[in-house]
């Protein structure tokens, strides 16, 4: 398991009055491994989710009280070390050939065109 940094916000929908909680996963510049996987030609460079090492998880959750806290938080926002990650290709996760949410969906699949 790994921890991905996120942000959330509670807000009131002005049309319905309902209390909603929204969230997003924070991204940062992609390391070389993730640059091959998580890229988007519309962006200026590769990106990846902000993965927090276990020893920094609590620091991410600390409340911000001043500019120094904000600076400390910004220093946590860097690419996770490439050597600490592994990756492999999987079956297509959308379209007609998508097998669905089944136990083997994350098993390695070889694509000759990626050799």
N, C-alpha and C positions, 0 to 999 in steps of 0.2 A: 504493500500500500504506500501511497505517497500523498502529500498534502499540497493541494493547489490553493493559492491565495485567491481570495474573492472579496467582493464588496457587496453590501446589501443596503437597502433603504426601505423603510416603512413609509407609506404615503397614503393619503386619502384620495380616492377617485372622486373628482369634483362632480361627475355626472351621477354616480350611484351612492356616494357616501361610504362605500366599502373601504375597509383598511386593507391595503395590498402590501405585500413584501416582494420586492424585486431584487435580483442579484445578477452578478456577472463574474466570470472568471477573469482575473487580471492576466494580461499577457506582457511579455517582454521580448527583447531581441532574441531570435533563435540561435542556439549553438549550431555548429556545423552538422551534427546528426539531424536535428530538427529542421534545419534549413532545407534538407532534401525531402522532408515529409510535410511539414506544415508551412507551405508557402502559398502566396497569393500574388499573381502578377499585377494586381491593382495596387499593392502596397509597395513601399520603397525598399523593403527588405524582409527577410524571414522573421517569423515570430513563433513563440511557443508559450504555453501556459507558464505562469510563474510558479515553479515548484519550490516549496520551502523545505529545507533540511529540518529534521526533527528538532534540532536545538534552536531553531529560529521560529518555530510555530507560535510560541507564546508571545514573542516580540511583535509578531504581525497583529495579534489581537489586542495589544496595549492601546488604550485610548490616546488620542492626540490632544495635547494640551497647549503646545506652543510650536514655534518654528523649528526648534531643535528636535522635537518628536517627529515632525514631518520629515526633516532631513534624515533622521535615523531610519525611518520607514522607507524612504526613497533608496537608501543604501542597500536595502534587502532586495531591491528590484533588479535582479541580474539573471542572466542565463544560468541554468543548472549545468554543472559540468558534464560535458559529453561522455566522458569515460564512466560516469555513474549510471548511464542509461543504456538499454539495449532496445532494439526494435526489429520487427519482422512484418512482412506483408500479410494481410488478411483478406478474406473474401469481400466482395463488394458489399457495402453497407447501405445501398439504396438501389432502386431500379428493379426491373423484372427478376433479375437473378438473386436478389437479396433473400437469404434463407430465413431471416427473422431472428428474433431473440432466442437463440437456442444455445445449449452448452458449448458446442464446438465452433461458434461463430468467430472466436478470436484465435483459432488455430492457424498455424503458418500455411500460406498458399504461395506457390511459386508462379511467377509471371515471367515467361521467357523474354518478353520485350523489355524487362527491367535489368536484364543481365548486362 
